[in-house]
């Protein structure tokens, strides 16, 4: 009896991940995945705070690079759960390990492009190393059960491992070159994802679209849109707000409503095409759409941050001129790209 309990506990804690191709098409988003996404609320909020305090071209560029790293981290963790996670103790423990690392990442996200860049790089490299280990554990399953996936899995694991080394090495660089290395990593990762999606094996079997995957992307979109609401509330909570500040906040909120409306009416519930290339493009096009929400609307976090009254009014008026046209352009552009990928364009 005791041996049976021990065996069951050992299996629950140490069962290997699901192999490639073992996708459950009828699964629903689990409570563990919802819990995992919550940590990204903190990471994105901290990263957006930097942009809110540095509303400049350089500040926008820095946010773009840092948000790209955050997005790549979320894609890795979410796809691993979607494709290989189980309802067992091992999956829970590995997710909690990722969340612990991401909490540390959030601590350094605000000044990732500046004083905290070294710490951010080291923590992010640790996250990549953990993900490389997790993906390698899947490849070990492929040795016996799915040898056709060995080659693409090896390339992806190698890419993750090299990325971890490169990001860790960037910790020793000054802020400018370090940011350039991060940008290069982000572009290389995007290119690698596109190439992987067009490989024959992945295209046919490895990454089929599911309702749960579409739902996960919708939930992450809501997380980013939540930053708009938090930003407006924070901006309107200052003691010396005036009508211009309130009007700017309402305009920013309206742009957020417009993003939600466009996304979930046009593409949020649509299943992407079944081939790997279209699915990868579908996922990456959502990155562009979310970056528009987080980046362009990031300044709404501090609509009136306590400068002199005239500077505050001018900033609010400038935001009011920019937010609605930017929202229309981003919403329309992203909507068109994603409708094409769902086969309705």
Beta strands, then each sheet from edge to edge (+ up, - down):
end
